[in-house]
Amino acid sequence: MSKYIPGNQKHLTLDDRIYIQNELSKGTSFKDIARFLCKDPTTISKEVKAHRLSDWYHKGTFYNAKNFCVHRYHCKKTNACGKILLCGIKCTSCPTCNQTCPDFEKERCSRLDKAPYVCNGCDKQISHCTIAHKYTYNARFADRKYRECLKESRSGISMTRQDLHQKDRIISPLIEQGQSPYQIITNHPELKLSVRSVYTYLDMGILTARNIDLKRKVKFKPRKVHKTQISDRRVFQNRTYADFQQLELSSFVEMDTVHSASGSSKTLLTFFFTREKLFLAFLMNRNTEGAVRLIFDRLEKRFGTYDFQTLFEYILTDRGSEFGDPESLETGFTGIQRTSIYYCDPMRSGQKGGLEQAHTMLRMILPKKTNFEFLTQWDVNLIVSHINSTPRESLQGRTPYDVALETLGEETLKAFQLRRIAPDEVNLTPKLIRFTR
């Protein structure tokens, strides 16, 4: 029947499961639910049966709460087991009644044996229902159970224990002889493995050989990855570096973030004006999309929408996850587009080399593994003022502050809370922050 339903064959989402839960509570059939979700009715049936939540809510008799016989309230049998001759206690209160009585008949509910297979939408109150074993469908529990099953199904290796043992008998002795995984795979194509798979199996520890048996791997440190990349690739449409180059701009703004030491969530949002070589930094409590947007909104309110458009007309940044919502950054609180954002190519930080060079000067004052928790925006403005008061060879010995004073104006620099530092007072060492405390 599914081939007659015009819909995709994707997995059910949390919203779909919430809809199923709500409709089950209303008594809607699987067929009507499936028609709305563009799924096959058997898909809804399997979803409910596989992810229903089992629960026990049973009062039983006064003496025996584990009696599930349908006759338990009216049965007057005694000594059904025949073990005690003079037993005068009713069997309904005996723990072994259901196991020994030949007339035992388990109480069942038609809602649980056939559709909808759950107690959702039942007219009876749970305190009035005599069925001991109940089933309910909870959307969030079902989605969590589905995610766990999906993760487990993709974990481990797709190989039987016998196949792994046969491959291990070939790979491990050769590694102990000093051969590399590439050499082993090249000489033994019958293994039907890639070099990456061999390294993965060594990392997982499922082979007799270990990483320490490799010649060079133990010398390499694992790469430190500070940033998380944007997962939604659709944001890069018409925003790539190739699209940016077609604009042929003489001046623009570069944007990036500088992270604190591990254990601190504070981050610096940095800007670099390529024509004036002006460097700006703003302190954020968290490295998130919302925190970046908050800085943009503050600057727009401070300068006004028109002046903000003039200063930050085009922005080039990397593919960090904090810049994953370009539309919210480009659109101001007034609904007017205030800037245009473009992204560098992956692993090409040199495409915004001016900002990276400014970061090297920033790291002179705030070395790596420095905790930003003690910093305030006043401290950041002081650091930026010292950096912008340093003469640059690309500016023929002039400072970025002086050049920006001519092109942007004094009011703009005051709005950025920048000031000129005397040449003999410029300090690019960590002592700058220590002395101000």
N, C-alpha and C positions, 0 to 999 in steps of 0.2 A: 504493500500500500504506500510505502514511503516514496516510490518513484512518481506518484501522482501528487505529491505535496510539494508546491514550489517554495523551497527553502534550502538553506545551506545545511551541511552535515557537520557543523561545528559542535563542540561539546557544550553542555548546558552551563550557563553562567550563574552567578549568585542571584542576579535579578530574575532569571528564569525560575530558579528554585523558590524564591520568595513568592513569585506568582503561583507556582504549583501549591505551595503551602496555603496561601490565601484561598485559592479555588477549592482545595480539598475541604477547608473549613466551611465553605458554602455548599458542599455536596455536589460540585461539578464533576462530570464524568471525565475519564481519561481522554475520551475521543474529543470532547470540547476543548480540553486543555491543550491537547496536541494540535488541534486546528489553529488555535491562537498563536502557539509557539512555532508553527510550521514544522512540526516533528511528527513522527509516527507514534500512534498510541502505545505500541509496545515499548517505545523509548521511555515514555512517562511511567509505564508499568514497571519496567526494570529499574528505573531510577528510584521509585518509591520503595520497592521491595529490597533493593540493595542497600539503601541508606536510611531506612526507617530506624527509629530509636526504640530499643527494647527497654521495658520498665515493668516493675512488679508493684501492683497496688491491689492487695488482697486482704480481706478481713477474715475470711474463712469462718470456722466455728469458734465458740468461746474458748474451748480447750485446745483446739488443733487448727492453727492458722495455715497449715500446709496441706489441707484437705481440698483437693481439686475435683472431687466427684460431683456430678450433677445432682445426685440424690442426697447430698450431705445434710440438708436441712430437715429432711423428713425421714431419713433412714433410722430404724430402731434396732438394727442388728446388734447382737452381742456375741463375742467369742467366735468371730468369723475365721480367725486363724486356727482355732482348735488347740492352741498351745496350753492354755490355762483352763482347766475344767470348770472351775467355780468363778470365772471372770464375769462380773455383772456390769461392767462399764460399757457404754455404747461405743461401737467401733468408730464412729465419726470423730471421736476425740482421741483416738489412738494414732500415734505417728506412723504406724505401719498399715493403716487402713487401706490406702490406695494400692499398696503392693500385694496384699493378701486377699482382699475381697474379690470373689469371682464376678460379682455384679458391678465392678467399678466401671464407670463411664465418665470420661473426662469432659468437662464443660467446654464447649467451643462457641465461637462467635462467627457468624457468616461474613461479617465485615473484614475479618482477619484471614479467612480462608480464600476469599475471592476479592475482586476489586471493591473498595480501594485499598485493602490490605492494612489499613491504619485506622486508628480511632478518631482521626480528625473529621469533624463534621457530624459526629454521632450525637443523637438527641439525648441520650442518657447522660446524667452527670457522673463524674468519675467516682463519687462517693456512693452512688446507687448502683453502679455496675458490678456484677458478681464475677466477671471474668478476671482471673488472677494475672495472666500474662498479657500485658497491653503493649501496643505499638503506636508510636506517634511519628509524624514526619515534621522535622525541624529543618528549615532551609539552611541556616548557618551551620548547624551540625553536619548536615549532608554535604555542604560545600567543603567544609574542613576535612571530612572523611574522604571525599573525592580527591582533594589536593594531596592528602597523605598517600592514597593509593597510586595517584599519578606519579608522585615522586619515587615511591618504592619500585614501581614498574620500570623506571628508567635508571635506577641505581644498580651498582654491581656490574658484572660483565656478562655478555651474551655468549656463554660458553659452558659446556658441561664439565664436570670434575675430571672425567677421563680425558677429554681433549686438552684441558689445562695441564694435566700431569704429563701428557705426551709432549707438549710444547716446552714444558719446564725441563724435561730431560735433555732437550737440545739446547735451550737458551742458557741455562745456568752454568753448565760446565764450560761453555765457550766464553762467557763473561769472566769466569774465574781465570781463564787463560789469557785475559787481557784484551779480548776482542770487543769492539764497540757494537752497540745495537744495530747501527747501519750496516756494518760488515756482516753481522749474523743474518739479517734479513736479506741482504744481497746474495749471500751464498746459499740460503735456504728458502727459496720462494714457496716451498710446500707448507711453510708455516702459515701463510696467508694472513700476515700481520703487517701493520705499518710500524715505522720506527717510533712514532709518537705513542702507539699502543704499548710497545715494549717499555718505554719510559714510564707510562702510566701504571703498568702492572708492577714495575719496580717500586714506584712511589706508594702503591697500595699494599705492598708487602705480600703479595700472593705468590710470588716466585721464590725459589730457594735462594737465588742471588739477591743482593741488596744494593742500595745506592752506594754504599761504601766500597763495593767491589768494582765500581766504575773508576776509570783513571782520573777523570777531570771533574766530574759532576760535584764531588764533595768540596771542591775548591770554590765553587760559585755560590754566592749568596742569593737567596730569593729576591726577586725584584720587588721594590716597594712601590705600591700603587696607591696614591693618595686620593685621586679623583675617580669618581664614577662617571662613565660616559652616558650620553643621551641615548636612551633605548628606542625612542620613537624616531625613526629615520625620516618620517614625513616632514619634520620641521626643517630639514635641510633643502627642501625643494625651493629653487630660486634663491638660495641663501649660501651657496657654496663659495669657496675662494675663487673659483673660475668666474662665477657671476660677479663677484666683487671686483675682479681685475678688469672686467668689461666697462666698469664705471670710469676708469682712468682718473682717479681722484688724486689731487696734489696734497691734500691734507684730510685726515680723518682721525678717529679716536680708537685706540686699542683698549681692550678690557680683559681683565683676568682676576683671579683670586689668589691670595697667599694664605696658607693654612698655618694654624698654630701647632704647638706640640701635641702629641697624643694625650688625650684626657681633657682637652679643652675644645669647646665647640665654637669659640670665637674665630672669626675669619676677617681678613681685610679684602675689601672690594677695591681694585685699583684701576685707574684710567691713565692713559698716556696720549697726549696731543702730539701728533707726529710733526707738525710744523714748528710749534713752539718748544717741543721737547719737555712740555710741562707734565709733571707727575702728580697724581692725586690718589688719595687712599681714604676709605671710609670703613669704620669698624662695624661689623655685623655680629650679632649674638649667635647666629646659626648660619650654616652654609646651605641655604635652601632657596628655592625660586621665590618664595614669598619675601624673604629678607632682601634679595636683590631688587625686587619690585618696590619695596619700601624705600630703599635708597633713591631709586628713580623718582618716586613720587615726592620725596622731600626736596630733591633738587628742582623738580618742576615747580613746586610751590614757592621755592626760594627765588627762582629766576623768572618765573612766568613761562607759559607754554611757548611763546614766540622766541624768547631768548634761549630756552632750552633746545628748541629745534636748531637754532643757529650754532650752538656750541656742540651738540651731540647729534649732528645730522646723520652721520654714518658711523657705525661702531663695528669693529672687527674683534671677534673673541674666539675662544677655543670651544671644544665640544663638551665641557663639563656639565654635569646634570643640573647645576644651579642655574644654567642658562637654557634649560630645556623648554621654556614657555616663551618664545620670542614675541608672540602676539600681545601678551600682557605687558611686556616691557616696551613694546613699540607704541602701545595705545595708552594715552594718559588718562587721568581721572576725569577729564572733560570729554573723553571720547574721541579726541583728535590725535592723529598719528604724530608722535613727537620725535621718532628716530627710526632708523632702518638698521637691522642687525644682520651681520653675515658671519659665517663660521670658517675657521681655518681647516685645512685638511688634517686627517688623523696623523698624530705623531709628527706634526710639522709646526712646532712652536716657533721656529725661526721666521715664519710668515708674519709674526708680530714681534719681530726682534727688538724694536725700540723699547717695548714694555719689559721684555725679558732682561734687557740691559739695565733698566731702571730697578728691576727686582734685585739684581746683584748689588746695587748700592743700598737698597733697603735691607738686604741680608747682612750688610756690614754693621748696621745698627741693631738689627734683630736677627741674630744668627738662627740657623735651623735648630729645631728642638727648643725654641724659646716659647714659653707659655704667654699667650696674649691676655690671660685673665686679668692681669694687673693694669693693662692698658686702658686708657680713656681716649675719647676722640680728640681731646686737647693734646695728649701726647702724640697721637698720630699726626695732627696738624703741625706740631713742632718738628717731627721727623721729616715730613714732606717739605717743610720750609727749608730745612738744611740741605736736602737733596736738590731742590730747585734753585738754591743759591750757589751751587757748584758750577763753575765755568765748563763749557763743553767745547770740544775741538770742532764738532760739526756746526757750531754756532759762531765760529771764529773767535773763540775765547769769551763770548758773552754767556750770561747765565739764563736758564729758562725763565726765571722770574722777570728779568729785564725785557726779554723778547715778548713774553705774554703781556707785560705791562703796555707795550706799544700796540699789540694786535687785539687783545681782549679788553683792555682798559682796567683802571684801578678798581672800579666798583665790582667788576667780576672777580678779581683776585681777593677782594675783601669778603665777597660772598662765599668764596672757597675757604675763607679764614687762613689765607696765606700771608706771610710777611717776609720782607727781605732780611737776610742774615748777613752781617758784616763778614768780609772775606777772611779775616783772622779769627772769627768766631765759629766758622763752619766746622761741625764735628760729625764725623761719619763713623763713630765707634759706639759700642754698647754703653760707654760712660755717659753718653748724651742723656739717656733715660735715667740712669742711676743718679746723676747730679741733680736732675729736676725733682727727684723725690726727696 
